[in-house]
Amino acid sequence: MSYKIAVVGATGNVGRAMLKILSDRRFPASEVVALASKRSIGKEVSYGETATLKVRALEDYDFSDTDIALFSPGSAVSKIYAPIAAKAGCVVIDNTSYFRMDPEIALVIPEVNAGALKDYRKTNIIANPNCSTMQMLVALKPLHDAAKIKRIVVSTYQSVSGAGKPAMDELFDQTKALFMNDKKEAQLFTKPIAFNVIPHIDSFIDNGSTKEEAKMVNETKKILDPNIEVIATCVRVPVFVGHSEAVVVEFDKPISVDEAREILEGAEGVVMYDELRDGGYSTPLECAGEDAVFVSRLRADPTVKHGLAMWIVSDNLRKGAALNTVQIAEELINNYGLAPKKLN
């Protein structure tokens, strides 16, 4: 069987990554359609090593013969077009934040809570979690199965690609200008991002957190366990691709460093790289382009009764966004009976 797939937001960072991953993983697609706004009509995007696709207009597209749509066009666009696609019988896997906290819509990381997909036909929409939440929970779920997590304290170090290609351009332009003894004013960020860190992602809310920090709290509770307490500090750093996190976890019973290491070494989607030597840990630079979530610096936290600390790194454009959407589609096909509208 093969499926007709639409990629919505195909000209963006995540959309392009979706197209590459579909090709790399040899997804069973009879046809792949690249969709974006009307201003992108006729542009070409790569699909695989040699193929290119001409971009078509989302506004004019008929989803009635499309099996799966991978959405990453921004929340405002998903709000309008994801329900249209779903009503036409197309299964939407949405990478934006718009549907994540809707109680009727599953918020899914296949390695963590694939079972939430069982009722996907009720809405035909499945939400993809926030990139920072996703990589953290891929690492923490197998530990939570062994000893329930009570509390998480996480500080993120998030690359500019999480804010899109214009943000990557801003980092490049500011860095180049500084070396040329010039100055580029901040446009997308609240302060210069080159050679700086900014403890502010998304807008502030009433409790003093940002929306990005609230996403990590709320999504962790929805995906993993509503009883887990979470405090997050989300920081933008001058890295092009790859999010990093310093995570401290308190469990409800003892779990040793050796036990945790053994669990993580056998966990799906996790690479444990933790050696007590210079360079014996993962950083965004070597994780860019990789599918796994990398865990390093695993150690005991002596400040709480049952605590561990760790360092978690992943490519935010792949596992943090595009790869997870494709994995959800694969899960629907392999384990939840999603059949193509037209049998091939």
C-alpha positions in Angstrom: 0.0 0.0 0.0 1.1 3.5 -0.7 -0.3 6.9 0.4 -0.8 10.4 -1.0 1.0 12.8 1.4 0.8 16.6 1.6 3.5 18.6 3.4 2.0 22.0 4.4 4.6 24.7 5.0 7.0 22.9 2.6 9.2 26.0 2.1 10.0 26.4 5.8 12.8 24.8 7.8 10.6 22.1 9.2 8.7 21.5 6.0 12.0 20.9 4.1 13.1 18.5 6.8 9.8 16.6 6.5 10.4 16.1 2.8 13.9 14.9 3.4 12.9 12.5 6.1 10.0 11.1 4.1 12.5 10.3 1.3 15.3 9.1 3.7 13.0 6.7 5.4 11.4 5.5 2.2 7.9 6.3 3.4 5.3 4.4 1.3 4.1 7.4 -0.7 2.5 7.2 -4.1 2.6 11.0 -4.3 4.0 13.8 -2.2 2.5 17.3 -2.6 4.4 20.4 -1.4 2.0 23.1 -0.2 2.6 26.7 1.0 1.0 30.1 0.6 0.1 31.5 -2.8 3.3 33.7 -2.8 5.3 30.5 -3.0 3.5 29.0 -6.0 6.0 27.6 -8.5 9.0 27.5 -6.1 10.8 24.2 -6.1 11.7 22.2 -3.0 13.9 19.1 -2.8 12.5 15.6 -2.3 15.3 13.1 -1.9 18.7 13.4 -3.6 17.5 14.1 -7.1 13.7 14.9 -7.2 12.2 18.3 -6.8 8.6 19.3 -6.2 6.8 22.4 -7.4 5.0 24.2 -4.6 1.3 24.4 -4.8 -1.1 26.8 -3.0 -2.6 25.6 0.2 -5.5 28.0 -0.2 -6.7 26.2 -3.4 -5.8 22.6 -2.4 -8.5 19.8 -2.2 -7.6 17.4 0.6 -10.3 14.9 -0.3 -7.9 12.4 -2.1 -5.0 13.0 0.3 -4.4 10.4 3.0 -2.0 12.2 5.4 -1.1 15.9 5.7 2.0 16.9 7.7 1.4 20.5 8.8 4.1 23.0 9.9 2.8 26.4 8.5 2.3 28.3 11.8 -0.5 28.2 14.3 -2.7 30.7 12.5 -2.7 28.7 9.3 -3.2 25.4 11.0 -6.2 26.8 12.9 -7.9 27.4 9.5 -6.7 24.6 7.2 -6.1 21.6 9.5 -9.9 21.3 10.2 -10.6 21.6 6.5 -8.2 18.8 5.7 -9.6 16.6 8.6 -13.2 17.1 7.5 -12.2 15.9 4.0 -11.0 12.6 5.6 -7.3 13.4 5.5 -5.4 12.6 8.7 -3.5 15.8 9.9 -0.3 15.6 11.9 0.2 19.2 13.1 3.5 20.5 14.2 2.2 23.9 15.5 1.1 24.7 19.0 -2.5 25.3 18.1 -4.1 21.9 18.9 -1.6 20.6 21.5 -3.7 21.3 24.7 -7.1 20.4 23.1 -8.4 17.6 25.3 -10.0 15.9 22.2 -6.7 15.8 20.3 -3.9 13.4 21.0 -0.4 14.9 21.7 2.0 12.2 20.7 5.6 11.1 20.9 5.7 7.5 19.5 8.4 6.3 21.9 6.4 7.7 24.8 2.7 7.5 24.3 1.8 5.9 21.0 -1.3 4.4 22.6 -2.9 7.9 22.5 -3.4 7.4 18.8 -6.1 4.8 19.2 -9.0 7.2 18.8 -7.4 9.4 16.1 -10.4 9.1 13.8 -12.5 11.1 16.2 -10.9 14.3 15.0 -8.5 13.2 12.2 -6.0 15.6 13.9 -2.9 14.6 15.9 -0.7 17.2 17.5 3.1 17.2 17.6 4.6 18.4 20.9 7.0 21.3 21.4 10.5 20.4 20.4 12.0 20.9 23.9 9.3 18.9 25.6 9.7 16.1 23.0 13.5 15.5 23.4 13.2 15.6 27.2 10.3 13.1 27.4 12.0 10.6 25.0 14.8 10.4 27.6 12.6 10.6 30.8 9.8 8.1 29.8 11.8 4.9 30.3 13.1 6.3 33.7 9.5 7.2 34.7 8.5 3.6 34.0 11.1 2.4 36.4 10.6 5.0 39.2 7.8 7.5 38.9 9.0 11.1 38.4 7.8 13.6 41.0 9.5 16.8 39.8 11.5 18.1 36.9 13.7 21.2 36.8 14.8 22.0 33.3 16.9 24.8 31.7 17.0 24.8 27.9 19.6 26.1 25.5 17.6 26.4 22.3 19.0 27.1 18.9 17.8 29.9 16.6 16.4 27.4 14.0 13.5 26.9 16.4 12.4 30.4 15.5 12.7 29.8 11.7 15.0 30.6 8.8 14.8 34.4 9.4 16.2 33.8 12.9 19.0 31.8 11.5 19.7 34.6 9.1 19.7 37.1 11.9 22.4 35.1 13.9 24.5 34.8 10.7 24.2 38.5 9.8 25.0 39.7 13.4 28.0 37.4 13.7 29.4 38.5 10.4 28.8 42.2 11.2 30.7 41.9 14.5 33.7 40.5 12.8 33.5 43.4 10.3 33.5 45.9 13.1 29.9 46.7 12.1 26.6 46.4 14.1 23.3 44.8 13.2 20.3 45.7 15.4 18.1 42.9 16.7 15.0 42.4 14.6 13.4 39.1 15.6 14.9 38.7 19.0 14.6 41.1 21.9 18.3 41.6 22.1 21.3 40.7 19.9 21.7 36.9 19.6 25.3 36.8 18.3 27.7 36.0 21.2 24.7 36.3 23.6 22.1 34.3 25.4 18.5 35.5 25.8 16.3 34.0 28.6 13.1 34.8 26.8 11.3 32.6 24.2 7.8 33.5 23.2 5.7 36.0 25.2 5.4 36.4 28.9 2.4 35.2 30.8 0.9 36.3 34.2 2.9 34.0 36.4 6.2 35.4 35.1 7.0 32.4 32.8 7.0 32.6 29.1 4.7 30.6 26.8 7.6 28.4 25.8 8.2 27.5 29.5 4.4 26.9 30.0 4.4 24.6 27.0 7.0 22.3 28.6 5.0 22.2 31.9 1.6 21.6 30.3 2.7 19.2 27.6 4.7 17.1 30.1 1.6 16.7 32.2 -0.6 15.8 29.2 1.9 13.3 27.6 3.6 11.7 30.6 1.8 12.2 33.9 -0.5 15.0 35.2 1.0 14.6 38.7 4.6 15.6 37.7 5.6 19.1 38.8 7.7 21.0 36.3 9.6 24.3 36.3 11.3 25.4 33.1 13.6 28.2 32.1 13.9 28.5 28.3 16.9 30.3 26.8 17.8 31.1 23.2 21.5 30.6 22.4 23.6 31.5 19.4 23.5 28.0 17.9 22.1 27.3 14.4 20.6 23.8 15.0 20.1 21.6 18.0 18.5 22.2 21.4 20.2 21.3 24.7 18.7 20.9 28.1 20.1 20.6 31.7 17.5 18.4 33.5 17.2 17.6 37.1 14.7 14.9 38.1 13.3 13.9 41.4 11.8 10.3 41.6 9.4 8.8 44.2 11.8 5.9 45.0 15.5 5.2 44.7 17.1 4.9 41.2 20.8 4.7 41.0 23.0 6.2 38.3 24.0 2.7 37.1 20.3 1.6 36.9 19.4 4.8 35.0 22.3 4.3 32.6 21.3 0.7 31.8 17.7 1.8 31.2 18.7 4.6 28.9 21.2 2.5 27.0 18.3 0.2 26.0 15.7 2.9 25.4 14.2 3.5 22.0 15.3 6.7 20.3 18.0 7.4 22.9 21.8 7.3 22.5 23.7 7.3 25.8 27.1 9.0 25.4 28.5 9.6 28.8 32.2 9.3 29.5 34.1 10.9 32.3 36.7 12.5 30.1 37.2 15.7 28.1 34.7 15.7 25.3 32.9 12.6 26.6 29.4 14.2 26.1 27.2 15.3 23.3 26.7 18.9 22.0 24.4 20.3 19.4 27.2 20.5 16.8 27.6 16.7 16.4 23.9 16.0 16.9 22.8 18.1 14.0 21.4 15.8 11.3 20.9 12.9 13.7 17.6 11.3 14.7 18.3 10.3 18.2 18.0 12.1 21.6 21.5 12.1 23.1 22.0 11.8 26.9 25.2 12.8 28.7 26.5 14.0 32.1 24.2 11.5 34.0 24.9 11.8 37.8 23.2 11.8 41.2 21.6 14.9 42.5 22.6 15.0 46.2 20.2 17.9 47.1 17.0 15.7 46.9 16.2 12.2 48.3 16.0 10.4 44.9 17.5 12.7 42.3 19.4 12.5 39.0 20.8 15.2 36.8 21.5 14.8 33.1 22.3 16.7 29.8 20.0 16.1 26.9 20.7 17.2 23.3 18.8 16.7 20.0 18.3 18.1 16.5 15.2 20.3 17.0 14.4 20.2 13.3 14.4 16.4 13.1 13.3 14.6 16.3 12.0 17.9 17.7 9.7 18.5 14.7 9.8 16.8 11.3 10.9 13.3 12.3 8.3 12.9 15.0 5.5 13.8 12.5 6.7 11.1 10.1 7.1 8.6 12.9 3.5 9.3 13.9 2.4 8.6 10.3 4.4 5.4 10.3 2.8 4.4 13.6 -0.7 5.0 12.2 0.0 2.8 9.2 1.9 0.0 11.0 -0.2 -0.3 14.2 -3.5 1.6 13.9 -4.9 0.4 10.5 -4.6 3.6 8.5 -5.3 2.5 4.9 -5.0 4.7 1.8 -8.1 6.0 0.2 -7.1 4.6 -3.1 -5.7 1.1 -3.0 -2.6 0.8 -5.2 
